[in-house]
């Protein structure tokens, strides 16, 4: 394809190349009237000129345009203008999960376990939504996963999004030849996929199991160098236990990973919601000592260059575990958006508790909350400051808080 840098397609002015795939090139582009930046995927000319491909592409992408899910990359527009077939998507700076994994590997630092579990739980949520809409992904890899980080209290709240639903088989929907699949994607294919058999949503969940294995251990379950290698290893080789690479990994987390990668679909998680709930339950019950002992890890939620400060851990059965550095002396937590930390559950009052952190000690004040605040099941009196040690659990509504 001729370089499009600096050129205009419809109302979009192309600024730089973000990446290239089998069906087209993804650019960073600017909307002429608003200056809004988007990711613009322009389909290769030879494919865009094929009427059959055009129909398949428009059918798949137009289906996803109406989707609204926090863990699926939003698609704004799909169009065919002056011979250019394209789609525009939400732009997330910072590269893909594959780019981040490469950096973490170079630093020899694994991702914090709570972050790894939360990341994949969110992807499972997105996949469950797409499956309910009748669309399989069929090419889940770290290359189409992106991380969005938003300020939350004194740290960040990380959201993962998955892109490219249904695009995997647009070139040849019935193609079963693995030689046409990029080498980097082969480790994430399910056993039934490498056999060319019909697949269902459990094939996508297998790929999530492989991603989780790599996030937790820093290694792929199988080093695959060819299509023949992919068939043999996905069908006949069993990966090493994740605990061999991360010795303090809890047994239940190891079991979740191995179940997600079961060779028989009926032995895996049967839908994305089941996988997401299992991951969040495992995260909620992580030993606080385990989480705080992981000092030399990458955290998606910590601010950079803040030093080895204590961290606040906020868990909820159905939400992302939050890991927030205690780098300010006072923090107010509640349901209202103008708190330092906002918790959305209806069990939380608009202004629920006030934390004071100084000289390595934490005090907590209940702000006359409706449902109360509890330290080790003892309800705190309203507006009275009380010491909260790192050995105690603080419960507010459906949330459990620890610090260390």
C-alpha positions in Angstrom: 0.0 0.0 0.0 1.3 3.5 -0.9 2.2 5.6 2.2 -0.8 7.7 3.3 1.1 9.8 5.8 -0.1 13.4 5.5 -3.0 12.5 3.2 -6.7 12.9 3.9 -9.3 10.1 3.8 -12.9 11.5 4.2 -12.6 13.9 7.1 -9.5 12.3 8.6 -5.9 13.6 8.2 -3.4 10.8 8.7 -0.5 11.6 11.0 1.5 8.5 11.8 1.5 4.7 11.6 0.5 2.7 14.6 0.7 -0.8 13.2 0.0 -3.2 10.4 -2.0 -6.4 10.1 -3.1 -8.9 7.5 -6.0 -6.8 6.3 -4.7 -3.2 6.6 -2.6 -0.5 8.3 -3.7 1.3 11.4 -2.9 5.0 11.5 -3.2 7.8 14.1 -5.4 10.4 12.4 -6.9 13.7 13.2 -10.6 14.7 12.5 -10.3 17.8 10.4 -13.1 19.9 12.0 -12.7 18.9 15.7 -8.9 17.9 15.9 -10.1 14.8 17.7 -7.6 11.9 17.3 -8.7 8.5 16.3 -7.1 5.2 15.3 -7.9 4.7 11.6 -7.6 1.3 10.0 -7.3 1.5 6.2 -7.9 -1.8 4.4 -5.3 -2.9 1.9 -6.3 -1.8 -1.6 -6.5 -5.3 -3.1 -9.0 -6.3 -0.4 -10.9 -3.1 -0.5 -11.6 -3.6 -4.2 -13.0 -7.1 -3.7 -16.9 -6.8 -3.4 -17.1 -10.1 -1.4 -14.6 -8.9 1.1 -16.3 -5.5 1.3 -19.6 -7.1 2.2 -18.0 -9.3 4.9 -16.0 -6.4 6.3 -19.0 -4.0 6.5 -21.2 -6.7 8.0 -18.8 -7.6 10.8 -17.8 -4.0 11.7 -21.2 -2.5 11.4 -22.4 -5.1 13.9 -19.8 -3.9 16.4 -20.3 -0.2 15.9 -23.4 -0.3 18.2 -21.7 -2.2 21.0 -21.2 -0.4 24.3 -18.9 -2.2 26.7 -16.1 -0.8 28.8 -13.7 -3.7 27.8 -14.3 -3.6 24.0 -12.5 -0.9 22.0 -15.2 1.5 20.6 -15.7 1.7 16.9 -16.9 5.1 15.7 -17.4 4.6 11.9 -17.0 2.3 9.0 -17.1 3.7 5.5 -16.0 3.3 1.8 -14.9 6.7 0.4 -13.2 7.3 -3.0 -11.9 3.7 -3.1 -10.7 3.6 0.5 -12.4 1.1 2.9 -11.8 2.1 6.5 -12.9 2.1 10.1 -12.2 4.5 12.9 -11.7 3.5 16.5 -11.0 5.0 19.9 -7.3 5.8 20.1 -5.4 4.5 23.1 -1.8 5.7 23.3 1.0 3.7 24.8 1.0 0.6 22.6 -0.6 -2.8 23.0 -0.3 -5.3 25.8 2.3 -7.1 23.7 4.4 -3.9 23.7 4.0 -3.7 27.5 4.9 -7.4 28.0 8.1 -6.8 26.0 9.1 -3.9 28.2 8.3 -5.8 31.5 10.4 -8.7 30.2 13.3 -6.4 29.4 13.1 -5.0 33.0 12.8 -8.6 34.3 9.8 -7.5 36.4 6.5 -9.4 36.3 3.1 -7.7 36.5 1.6 -7.5 40.0 -0.5 -10.6 40.5 -3.7 -8.5 41.4 -3.3 -6.5 38.2 -2.8 -9.7 36.1 -6.0 -11.2 37.5 -8.0 -8.0 37.1 -6.7 -7.4 33.5 -7.8 -10.9 32.3 -11.1 -10.7 34.2 -12.0 -7.5 32.3 -11.1 -9.1 29.0 -13.4 -12.1 30.0 -16.2 -9.6 30.6 -15.7 -8.1 27.1 -15.6 -11.5 25.5 -18.7 -12.6 27.3 -20.6 -9.5 26.0 -19.4 -10.2 22.4 -20.4 -13.9 22.7 -23.9 -12.8 23.8 -24.1 -10.6 20.7 -23.3 -13.7 18.6 -19.7 -12.8 17.7 -16.5 -14.8 18.3 -13.2 -13.1 18.3 -11.1 -16.1 17.1 -7.7 -14.2 17.3 -7.3 -13.1 20.9 -3.6 -12.1 21.4 -1.8 -9.4 23.4 -1.4 -7.5 20.2 -5.1 -6.6 20.2 -5.4 -5.8 23.9 -4.9 -2.2 25.1 -4.7 -0.7 28.6 -6.3 2.6 29.5 -5.2 4.2 32.8 -7.3 6.9 34.5 -6.4 8.8 37.7 -8.1 7.3 40.8 -7.3 8.7 44.2 -3.6 8.8 44.6 -3.0 6.1 42.0 -4.5 4.9 38.7 -7.4 2.6 37.8 -6.5 0.4 34.8 -9.1 -0.7 32.2 -8.2 -3.2 29.5 -10.0 -3.2 26.2 -10.0 -5.8 23.4 -10.1 -4.9 19.7 -10.7 -6.6 16.3 -13.7 -8.7 17.1 -14.6 -10.9 14.1 -11.8 -9.7 11.8 -9.7 -12.8 12.0 -11.3 -14.7 9.2 -12.3 -11.9 6.8 -9.7 -12.8 4.2 -10.7 -16.5 4.0 -13.6 -17.4 6.3 -13.1 -21.1 5.7 -9.3 -21.1 5.8 -7.9 -23.9 8.0 -4.3 -23.6 6.9 -2.2 -22.4 9.9 0.6 -21.3 7.6 -1.4 -18.2 6.9 -1.6 -17.2 10.5 1.1 -14.9 11.9 3.7 -16.8 14.0 3.0 -14.5 17.0 -0.6 -15.6 17.1 0.0 -19.4 17.1 0.6 -19.8 20.9 -2.9 -18.5 21.6 -4.8 -20.8 19.3 -7.0 -23.5 21.0 -6.5 -27.2 20.2 -9.7 -27.3 18.2 -8.6 -24.3 16.2 -5.3 -25.8 15.2 -7.1 -28.9 14.1 -9.4 -26.8 11.9 -12.5 -28.0 13.7 -15.5 -25.8 14.5 -14.9 -23.5 17.4 -17.2 -21.7 20.0 -16.6 -19.2 22.7 -14.5 -21.5 24.7 -11.7 -21.2 22.1 -11.5 -17.5 22.9 -11.3 -18.3 26.6 -8.4 -20.7 25.9 -6.5 -17.7 24.5 -7.2 -15.7 27.7 -5.7 -18.6 29.7 -2.5 -18.4 27.6 -2.4 -14.6 28.2 -2.9 -15.0 31.9 -0.2 -17.7 32.0 2.3 -15.3 30.3 1.3 -12.4 32.6 1.8 -14.4 35.7 4.9 -16.3 34.8 6.6 -14.1 32.2 6.7 -17.1 29.8 4.4 -18.6 27.2 3.1 -22.1 28.1 4.5 -23.3 24.7 7.4 -21.9 22.7 6.0 -22.3 19.2 8.2 -21.8 16.1 6.0 -23.1 13.3 2.5 -24.3 12.3 3.6 -27.9 12.8 4.9 -27.0 16.2 1.6 -25.4 17.1 -0.4 -28.5 16.3 1.9 -30.8 18.3 2.2 -28.7 21.4 -1.4 -27.5 21.7 -2.6 -31.1 21.2 0.0 -33.3 22.9 2.2 -31.2 25.2 1.2 -30.0 28.7 2.7 -26.7 30.1 4.7 -26.5 33.2 2.8 -25.5 36.3 2.8 -21.7 36.7 4.0 -22.2 40.2 7.4 -23.4 38.8 8.0 -19.9 37.6 6.3 -17.9 40.4 6.8 -19.9 43.6 4.4 -18.0 45.8 1.5 -18.2 43.3 -1.6 -19.4 45.2 -2.9 -22.9 44.3 -6.3 -21.6 43.3 -4.8 -19.1 40.8 -2.7 -21.9 39.3 -5.8 -24.1 38.9 -7.7 -21.2 37.2 -5.0 -20.8 34.6 -4.7 -24.5 33.9 -8.5 -24.9 33.6 -8.7 -22.1 31.1 -6.1 -23.8 29.0 -7.6 -27.3 29.2 -7.2 -29.2 25.9 -10.9 -30.3 26.0 -13.4 -27.5 25.6 -15.8 -29.1 28.1 -13.1 -29.0 30.8 -12.6 -25.2 30.5 -14.7 -22.4 31.8 -17.8 -22.5 29.8 -18.3 -18.8 29.4 -16.5 -15.5 30.0 -18.6 -14.5 33.1 -17.6 -17.7 34.9 -13.9 -17.0 34.2 -14.2 -13.4 35.2 -15.9 -14.2 38.5 -13.4 -16.9 39.4 -10.5 -14.4 38.7 -12.1 -11.7 40.8 -12.8 -14.1 43.7 -9.2 -15.2 43.6 -8.1 -11.6 43.6 -10.4 -10.7 46.5 -8.9 -13.5 48.6 -5.3 -12.9 47.8 -3.2 -12.9 51.0 -2.3 -9.3 51.9 1.2 -10.6 52.8 1.6 -12.1 49.4 0.6 -8.8 47.6 2.9 -6.7 49.8 5.8 -9.1 49.4 5.8 -8.5 45.6 8.0 -5.5 45.7 9.9 -5.9 42.5 6.9 -6.0 40.2 5.2 -3.7 37.7 1.9 -2.2 38.9 -0.6 -0.6 36.5 -2.1 1.3 39.4 0.9 3.0 41.1 2.0 6.4 40.2 5.6 6.6 38.9 8.6 7.6 41.1 6.7 7.7 44.4 9.1 5.5 46.3 8.3 2.4 48.4 5.2 3.8 50.1 2.6 1.7 51.8 -0.4 0.8 49.6 -4.1 0.7 50.2 -5.8 -2.5 48.8 -9.6 -2.2 48.1 -11.3 -5.4 47.0 -14.9 -6.1 45.9 -16.4 -9.4 44.7 -17.4 -8.0 41.3 -15.0 -5.1 40.8 -11.3 -4.6 40.0 -9.1 -4.7 43.0 -7.6 -1.3 43.6 -4.0 -0.8 44.7 -3.5 2.8 45.7 -0.3 4.2 47.2 -0.7 6.2 50.4 1.2 9.2 49.2 -1.0 11.9 50.6 -1.8 12.5 54.3 -5.6 12.5 54.0 -8.0 10.5 51.8 -11.8 10.7 51.7 -13.7 7.7 50.3 -17.3 7.7 49.2 -19.8 7.3 46.4 -19.7 10.9 45.2 -17.4 11.8 42.4 -15.7 14.6 44.3 -14.1 12.2 46.9 -10.4 11.3 46.6 -11.5 7.7 45.9 -14.9 7.0 44.5 -16.6 3.7 45.1 -19.7 3.1 43.0 -21.6 0.4 45.0 -24.9 1.6 46.5 -23.8 0.2 49.9 -21.4 3.2 50.2 -22.5 6.6 51.4 -21.7 9.7 49.4 -19.0 10.6 51.9 -18.2 7.4 53.8 -14.8 7.4 55.5 -11.8 9.7 56.1 -8.3 8.2 56.2 -5.4 10.0 57.8 -1.9 8.7 57.0 1.1 10.1 58.8 4.4 8.7 60.1 3.6 5.2 59.1 0.3 5.1 60.9 -3.3 5.2 59.6 -6.4 6.5 61.4 -9.9 6.2 60.1 -13.0 8.3 60.8 -16.5 7.1 59.8 -18.3 10.1 58.4 -21.7 9.1 59.8 -22.2 6.6 56.9 -25.6 4.9 56.5 -24.3 1.3 56.5 -21.3 1.9 58.9 -17.6 1.1 58.8 -16.2 -2.0 60.5 -12.7 -2.9 61.7 -12.7 -6.7 62.3 -16.5 -6.7 62.6 -16.5 -3.9 65.2 -18.6 -0.9 64.0 -16.8 2.4 64.3 -18.6 5.3 66.0 -19.3 8.2 63.7 -16.9 11.2 63.6 -14.5 9.5 66.0 -10.9 8.9 64.9 -9.6 5.4 65.5 -6.3 3.7 64.8 -6.3 1.2 61.9 -3.4 -1.2 61.9 -2.0 -3.0 58.9 -3.1 -6.3 60.5 -6.7 -5.4 60.5 -9.4 -5.5 57.8 -11.6 -2.5 57.3 -15.0 -3.2 55.8 -17.3 -0.5 54.2 -20.4 -1.8 52.4 -19.4 -4.6 50.0 -15.7 -3.4 50.0 -12.8 -4.8 52.1 -9.8 -2.6 52.7 -6.3 -3.5 53.9 -3.0 -1.5 53.9 0.6 -2.5 54.1 
